[in-house]
Amino acid sequence: MMEYACFSCPKSFLFDSLIRQDLQNEQDFFNIFNLVHPVNPVRKNNPFKNKTTMDVAQLEKAQVLVALYKGPVYQQQGHANRERLWRLLLKHQHSVRRHLADWGGDLELDEAEGYARIVELDVEDDIREQLPTLIEKRPLNYPTTLLVVLLRKQLIEHQRFSGETILRTSRTDIHELLSHFLNVGQTDEAKVRDRIDDSISTLERYGLLRNLGTEGDDYEVRRILNSFVDLAFIDAFEEKLRQYAHTYFKQTADHDTE
């Protein structure tokens, strides 16, 4: 299976010798990470329904909301449309927050890191049950969850020790990072490569990886990953891996003595 305890030296991972004979239990075991995705609600009392014209502020706010309902919004220098959208977001952020609050949502805006996304409003559970579903949770499979955790570890190291603005990686780097784990006990290397490519595509689709458009398939690891995966999640993930390793080694030892 996989492991890890020390991110800076992958080959010294505690669970290197774990063999994943099948992935039958991976959903039960590793479904502890869920990506959230905004769900665009249908408003019963649409304030624009009977209007034939909208003022500039309403149009700008509508553009921002449409973008947020599609996913995170990023500040991206050198991209005119995204720079304009980011300016509109900053301009109308208070109005956007009020709109989202009507639906039990809130705006998470990090100007320093250059991203914004819709999150659930922090309310009591009994109130939450009465609100419409604004956030949809999408569970990730085991390889993708593992990739998320490993990239988050890299991001922590990068932010601590690197002077570079962004963390860059490549498809080749990601394959080397994950195949170190996924190839253990596997004979079909092509299948492993396909699973890694699927994981890359998933994170790119959700905006956690951004293709830099180079021939070598270089990617930016976006800092919004910090928002999705905190240190508590990483600790919980590592603890589950340790528990699994303990169970696996015990079963293996029992089997060898039979």
LUMVOMI-128193 format. One record per residue (C-alpha): residue number from 1; residue in one letter; x, z, y. Coordinates in Angstrom, 2 decimals. Each point is the difference from the previous one (the first is absolute). Layout:
! residues N
<NUM; 'a'; <X; Z; Y>>
...
//
This chain:
! residues 258
<1; 'm'; <0.00; 0.00; 0.00>>
<2; 'm'; <1.73; 0.79; 3.17>>
<3; 'e'; <1.22; 2.60; 2.05>>
<4; 'y'; <1.56; 1.25; 2.89>>
<5; 'a'; <1.43; 3.01; 1.64>>
<6; 'c'; <2.88; -1.27; 2.10>>
<7; 'f'; <-0.84; -3.05; 2.03>>
<8; 's'; <3.45; -0.75; 1.39>>
<9; 'c'; <1.43; -0.67; -3.47>>
<10; 'p'; <-2.59; -1.83; -2.10>>
<11; 'k'; <2.11; -0.15; -3.12>>
<12; 's'; <0.14; 3.78; -0.20>>
<13; 'f'; <-3.78; 0.33; -0.15>>
<14; 'l'; <-1.15; 2.73; -2.31>>
<15; 'f'; <-2.37; -2.20; -2.02>>
<16; 'd'; <2.23; -3.04; -0.54>>
<17; 's'; <-0.30; 0.33; -3.75>>
<18; 'l'; <-3.79; 0.17; -0.07>>
<19; 'i'; <-1.40; -2.92; -1.95>>
<20; 'r'; <-3.34; -1.45; 1.06>>
<21; 'q'; <-1.36; -1.32; -3.28>>
<22; 'd'; <-3.31; -0.93; 1.60>>
<23; 'l'; <-1.81; 0.39; 3.29>>
<24; 'q'; <-3.32; 1.13; -1.44>>
<25; 'n'; <0.00; 3.34; 1.82>>
<26; 'e'; <1.53; -1.13; 3.24>>
<27; 'q'; <-3.29; -0.03; 1.90>>
<28; 'd'; <-0.86; 3.57; -1.04>>
<29; 'f'; <3.53; 1.22; 0.64>>
<30; 'f'; <1.10; -1.86; 3.09>>
<31; 'n'; <-3.23; -0.57; 1.91>>
<32; 'i'; <0.88; 2.67; 2.52>>
<33; 'f'; <0.67; -2.45; 2.79>>
<34; 'n'; <-2.83; -1.87; 1.69>>
<35; 'l'; <0.31; -2.44; 2.84>>
<36; 'v'; <-2.83; 0.30; 2.48>>
<37; 'h'; <-1.61; -3.04; 1.49>>
<38; 'p'; <-2.58; 0.00; 2.81>>
<39; 'v'; <-3.49; -1.16; -0.86>>
<40; 'n'; <-1.77; -1.73; 2.87>>
<41; 'p'; <-3.39; 1.73; 0.31>>
<42; 'v'; <-3.20; -1.83; 0.85>>
<43; 'r'; <-1.36; 1.61; 3.12>>
<44; 'k'; <-3.78; 0.37; 0.06>>
<45; 'n'; <-0.16; 0.25; 3.77>>
<46; 'n'; <2.51; -2.63; 0.96>>
<47; 'p'; <0.53; 0.30; 3.77>>
<48; 'f'; <0.92; -3.70; 0.19>>
<49; 'k'; <-2.93; -1.28; -2.09>>
<50; 'n'; <-2.23; -1.10; 2.86>>
<51; 'k'; <2.73; -0.85; 2.45>>
<52; 't'; <0.89; -3.56; 0.84>>
<53; 't'; <3.08; 0.97; 1.99>>
<54; 'm'; <2.65; 2.70; -0.25>>
<55; 'd'; <2.29; 1.25; 2.73>>
<56; 'v'; <3.76; -0.24; -0.35>>
<57; 'a'; <0.42; 3.63; -1.08>>
<58; 'q'; <-2.58; -0.39; -2.78>>
<59; 'l'; <1.67; -3.17; -1.25>>
<60; 'e'; <3.41; 1.63; -0.01>>
<61; 'k'; <-1.29; 3.07; -1.80>>
<62; 'a'; <-1.78; -2.19; -2.56>>
<63; 'q'; <3.25; -1.88; -0.72>>
<64; 'v'; <1.82; 3.28; -0.60>>
<65; 'l'; <-2.73; 1.36; -2.29>>
<66; 'v'; <-0.17; -3.19; -2.05>>
<67; 'a'; <3.76; 0.14; -0.51>>
<68; 'l'; <-0.09; 3.68; -1.00>>
<69; 'y'; <-2.80; -0.56; -2.50>>
<70; 'k'; <2.20; -2.62; -1.66>>
<71; 'g'; <2.92; 2.41; -0.37>>
<72; 'p'; <2.84; 1.63; 1.97>>
<73; 'v'; <0.94; -1.45; 3.37>>
<74; 'y'; <3.69; -0.29; 0.83>>
<75; 'q'; <2.05; -0.40; 3.11>>
<76; 'q'; <2.17; -3.00; -0.76>>
<77; 'q'; <2.41; -1.28; 2.60>>
<78; 'g'; <0.37; -3.74; 0.18>>
<79; 'h'; <-3.54; -0.61; -1.25>>
<80; 'a'; <-2.16; -0.74; 3.05>>
<81; 'n'; <-3.42; 0.55; -1.60>>
<82; 'r'; <0.97; 3.30; -1.59>>
<83; 'e'; <1.67; 1.23; 3.17>>
<84; 'r'; <-3.19; -0.78; 1.92>>
<85; 'l'; <-2.15; 1.75; -2.61>>
<86; 'w'; <2.28; 3.05; 0.15>>
<87; 'r'; <-0.37; 0.16; 3.80>>
<88; 'l'; <-3.79; -0.21; -0.34>>
<89; 'l'; <0.07; 2.78; -2.59>>
<90; 'l'; <1.92; 2.30; 2.33>>
<91; 'k'; <-2.29; -0.92; 2.87>>
<92; 'h'; <-3.23; 0.72; -1.89>>
<93; 'q'; <1.16; 2.69; -2.42>>
<94; 'h'; <-2.36; 2.67; 1.34>>
<95; 's'; <-3.02; -2.28; -0.23>>
<96; 'v'; <1.07; -1.05; -3.50>>
<97; 'r'; <0.28; 3.64; -1.06>>
<98; 'r'; <-3.52; 0.70; 1.25>>
<99; 'h'; <-1.34; -2.98; -1.92>>
<100; 'l'; <1.71; 1.06; -3.21>>
<101; 'a'; <-1.09; 3.62; 0.42>>
<102; 'd'; <-3.64; -1.14; -0.15>>
<103; 'w'; <0.74; -1.07; -3.57>>
<104; 'g'; <2.09; 2.97; -1.03>>
<105; 'g'; <3.29; -1.78; 0.65>>
<106; 'd'; <2.97; 0.46; 2.28>>
<107; 'l'; <2.89; -2.04; 1.32>>
<108; 'e'; <3.48; 0.87; -1.19>>
<109; 'l'; <2.29; -1.42; 2.65>>
<110; 'd'; <3.77; 0.38; -0.05>>
<111; 'e'; <1.42; -1.67; 3.09>>
<112; 'a'; <3.58; 0.92; -0.88>>
<113; 'e'; <-0.17; -1.69; -3.41>>
<114; 'g'; <-2.29; -2.78; 1.23>>
<115; 'y'; <-3.02; 0.17; -2.29>>
<116; 'a'; <-3.63; 1.03; 0.02>>
<117; 'r'; <-2.64; 0.31; -2.72>>
<118; 'i'; <-3.42; 1.44; -0.72>>
<119; 'v'; <-0.11; 3.38; -1.72>>
<120; 'e'; <-2.81; 2.35; -0.92>>
<121; 'l'; <-1.03; 2.56; 2.56>>
<122; 'd'; <1.10; 3.51; -0.93>>
<123; 'v'; <-3.35; 1.71; -0.65>>
<124; 'e'; <-1.46; 2.43; -2.51>>
<125; 'd'; <-0.94; -1.38; -3.43>>
<126; 'd'; <-3.74; 0.56; 0.49>>
<127; 'i'; <0.12; -2.06; 3.19>>
<128; 'r'; <2.18; -2.64; -1.65>>
<129; 'e'; <-2.65; -0.55; -2.68>>
<130; 'q'; <-2.54; -0.95; 2.66>>
<131; 'l'; <2.23; -2.59; 1.66>>
<132; 'p'; <0.24; -3.68; -1.01>>
<133; 't'; <2.99; -1.13; -2.03>>
<134; 'l'; <2.56; -1.23; 2.49>>
<135; 'i'; <3.09; 0.22; -2.20>>
<136; 'e'; <0.28; -1.60; -3.41>>
<137; 'k'; <2.57; 1.37; -2.43>>
<138; 'r'; <1.87; -2.51; -2.12>>
<139; 'p'; <2.05; 1.45; -2.86>>
<140; 'l'; <3.38; -1.56; -0.73>>
<141; 'n'; <1.39; -0.57; -3.47>>
<142; 'y'; <3.12; 1.73; -1.26>>
<143; 'p'; <2.71; -2.53; 1.05>>
<144; 't'; <-1.48; -0.33; 3.49>>
<145; 't'; <-0.31; 3.77; 0.42>>
<146; 'l'; <3.60; 0.40; -1.10>>
<147; 'l'; <1.13; -2.68; 2.46>>
<148; 'v'; <-1.87; 1.74; 2.82>>
<149; 'v'; <1.72; 3.30; -0.74>>
<150; 'l'; <3.46; -1.56; -0.31>>
<151; 'l'; <-0.40; -1.95; 3.25>>
<152; 'r'; <-1.21; 3.15; 1.73>>
<153; 'k'; <3.16; 1.76; -1.20>>
<154; 'q'; <2.09; -2.85; 1.37>>
<155; 'l'; <-1.85; 0.21; 3.29>>
<156; 'i'; <0.77; 3.71; 0.28>>
<157; 'e'; <3.72; -0.65; -0.54>>
<158; 'h'; <-0.07; -2.94; 2.40>>
<159; 'q'; <-1.61; 2.00; 2.79>>
<160; 'r'; <2.45; 2.84; -0.46>>
<161; 'f'; <3.27; -1.89; -0.24>>
<162; 's'; <-0.39; -3.61; 1.15>>
<163; 'g'; <0.24; -1.28; 3.53>>
<164; 'e'; <-2.02; -3.10; -0.85>>
<165; 't'; <-3.51; -0.30; 1.40>>
<166; 'i'; <-1.62; -1.24; -3.20>>
<167; 'l'; <0.63; 0.49; -3.70>>
<168; 'r'; <0.62; -3.32; -1.71>>
<169; 't'; <-0.20; -0.74; -3.68>>
<170; 's'; <-0.33; -3.15; -2.10>>
<171; 'r'; <-1.88; -1.17; -3.04>>
<172; 't'; <3.28; 0.14; -1.95>>
<173; 'd'; <0.64; 3.60; 1.13>>
<174; 'i'; <-3.51; 1.05; -1.02>>
<175; 'h'; <0.36; -1.64; -3.39>>
<176; 'e'; <3.26; 1.85; -0.58>>
<177; 'l'; <-1.56; 3.26; 1.17>>
<178; 'l'; <-3.06; -0.19; -2.28>>
<179; 's'; <1.43; -1.82; -3.00>>
<180; 'h'; <2.40; 2.92; -0.43>>
<181; 'f'; <-3.10; 1.93; -1.06>>
<182; 'l'; <-2.47; -2.54; -1.30>>
<183; 'n'; <2.40; -1.80; -2.34>>
<184; 'v'; <0.55; 3.14; -2.05>>
<185; 'g'; <-1.66; -0.55; -3.37>>
<186; 'q'; <-1.30; -3.42; 1.01>>
<187; 't'; <0.97; -3.23; -1.76>>
<188; 'd'; <-1.98; -2.42; 2.19>>
<189; 'e'; <2.13; -0.18; 3.15>>
<190; 'a'; <-2.14; -2.81; 1.44>>
<191; 'k'; <-3.03; 2.26; -0.11>>
<192; 'v'; <1.90; 2.74; 1.80>>
<193; 'r'; <1.07; -2.46; 2.71>>
<194; 'd'; <-3.61; -1.11; 0.44>>
<195; 'r'; <-1.16; 3.59; 0.38>>
<196; 'i'; <2.63; 0.65; 2.65>>
<197; 'd'; <-1.01; -3.15; 1.88>>
<198; 'd'; <-3.63; 1.14; -0.17>>
<199; 's'; <1.00; 3.36; 1.48>>
<200; 'i'; <1.88; -1.70; 2.84>>
<201; 's'; <-3.02; -2.20; 0.73>>
<202; 't'; <-2.29; 3.03; 0.03>>
<203; 'l'; <2.10; 1.88; 2.55>>
<204; 'e'; <0.37; -3.13; 2.09>>
<205; 'r'; <-3.78; -0.52; -0.08>>
<206; 'y'; <-0.62; 3.58; 1.14>>
<207; 'g'; <2.55; -0.26; 2.80>>
<208; 'l'; <2.60; 2.39; -1.39>>
<209; 'l'; <2.52; -2.81; -0.47>>
<210; 'r'; <0.41; -2.85; 2.50>>
<211; 'n'; <1.62; -3.24; -1.06>>
<212; 'l'; <2.67; -0.90; 2.54>>
<213; 'g'; <-0.25; -3.69; -0.84>>
<214; 't'; <3.54; -0.42; -1.29>>
<215; 'e'; <1.13; -2.07; -2.96>>
<216; 'g'; <1.02; 3.11; -1.90>>
<217; 'd'; <-3.48; 1.50; 0.22>>
<218; 'd'; <1.10; 2.81; 2.28>>
<219; 'y'; <-2.53; 2.69; 0.92>>
<220; 'e'; <-0.44; 2.68; 2.59>>
<221; 'v'; <-1.13; 3.34; -1.42>>
<222; 'r'; <-2.56; 0.98; 2.58>>
<223; 'r'; <0.05; 3.53; 1.33>>
<224; 'i'; <-3.74; 0.37; -0.42>>
<225; 'l'; <1.01; 0.89; -3.55>>
<226; 'n'; <0.84; 3.43; 1.45>>
<227; 's'; <-3.68; 0.44; 0.76>>
<228; 'f'; <-1.21; -0.99; -3.47>>
<229; 'v'; <2.59; 1.99; -1.95>>
<230; 'd'; <1.06; 3.43; 1.19>>
<231; 'l'; <2.55; 2.35; -1.51>>
<232; 'a'; <-2.72; 2.00; -1.76>>
<233; 'f'; <-1.07; -3.13; -1.87>>
<234; 'i'; <3.59; -0.74; -1.03>>
<235; 'd'; <0.39; 3.56; -1.29>>
<236; 'a'; <-3.26; -0.32; -1.98>>
<237; 'f'; <1.13; -3.33; -1.45>>
<238; 'e'; <3.37; 1.41; -1.05>>
<239; 'e'; <-1.67; 3.02; -1.58>>
<240; 'k'; <-2.28; -2.22; -2.08>>
<241; 'l'; <3.03; -1.96; -1.14>>
<242; 'r'; <1.76; 3.20; -1.02>>
<243; 'q'; <-3.05; 1.14; -1.94>>
<244; 'y'; <-0.24; -3.34; -1.72>>
<245; 'a'; <3.72; 0.06; -0.83>>
<246; 'h'; <-0.29; 3.48; -1.50>>
<247; 't'; <-2.94; -1.08; -2.17>>
<248; 'y'; <1.69; -3.24; -1.03>>
<249; 'f'; <3.29; 1.61; -1.01>>
<250; 'k'; <-1.80; 2.75; -1.92>>
<251; 'q'; <-2.07; -2.56; -1.92>>
<252; 't'; <3.12; -2.06; -0.71>>
<253; 'a'; <1.89; 3.04; -1.28>>
<254; 'd'; <-2.94; 1.01; -2.23>>
<255; 'h'; <-0.15; -3.54; -1.37>>
<256; 'd'; <3.75; -0.07; -0.77>>
<257; 't'; <-0.23; 3.23; -2.03>>
<258; 'e'; <-2.78; -1.29; -2.23>>
//
